[in-house]
Amino acid sequence: MTLNAVGKTAQEAATMTQTVLDKGAEEFQILVDGASEGSEVKRLLELRGFSVELQDDDGRLSLIGRMKTGEEGKARTPQETPPHPAPSRPQVRGASPTPRPALVPATNPSEGTFAVLIAGDALGRGEKELGEILMRSFLGSLAKTTPPPEAVGLLNDGVKLAVFDTSTCDHLKDLEARGSRVLVCGTSANHLGLNDSVGVGVLSNMPEIIEAIRTADSVLSV
């Protein structure tokens, strides 16, 4: 399989790669414009347990990803993560554990509604580039969730996800098309100078965002 990401940004190339990975591809080639785009795709493939071969095709960069076999591949393949957490270990004094999305369970999860509150443009702490890839993957998966969230609130750097002509904006548009309310904090957008760059949802305020979260049966905070 060959993907043509020539002319695409690094984020768009990574999103195309993520889509193919989610479909279970074990070997494919992707064509990109240059080193910047290739670096993000290479990092994503390696995190998913792929070996990566780079080729220069007349100035265009080509990456060939192949799923590793054996223990090396298992060690880095997210699908192989044990379904249950490992036994807890003593907390190292002064260390702060990486925060995880906090889900407040509904009284009746099978019928309850939920809302999502996003306060950053990257998922988790650590390397910024990896966090941005994970956030795009998170929104892409959220857009396919059934039922979709009642509301998605974007605060602080989270409003950057709504900037037009980005893959994250497209995922949010998909959610909006399925009935989710996308509420973009106007204070945050104004502070970041993004008022005129928001391509999805509505510029909202804190009381409206709080009300959307308060009335949901559960809240996923990222």
Sequence and secondary structure as in RCSB ss.txt:
>XXXX:A:sequence
MTLNAVGKTAQEAATMTQTVLDKGAEEFQILVDGASEGSEVKRLLELRGFSVELQDDDGRLSLIGRMKTGEEGKA
RTPQETPPHPAPSRPQVRGASPTPRPALVPATNPSEGTFAVLIAGDALGRGEKELGEILMRSFLGSLAKTTPPPE
AVGLLNDGVKLAVFDTSTCDHLKDLEARGSRVLVCGTSANHLGLNDSVGVGVLSNMPEIIEAIRTADSVLSV
>XXXX:A:secstr
 EEE TT  HHHHHHHHHHHHHTT  EEEEEESSHHHHHHHHHHHHHTTEEEEEEEETTEEEEEEEE  HHHHHH
H GGGS SS        TT       EE   SSTTT  EEEEE  SSSSSS HHHHHHHHHHHHHHHTT SS  S
EEEE GGGGGGGBTTSHHHHHHHHHHHTT EEEEEHHHHHHTT TTTB SSEEE HHHHHHHHHTSSEEEE 
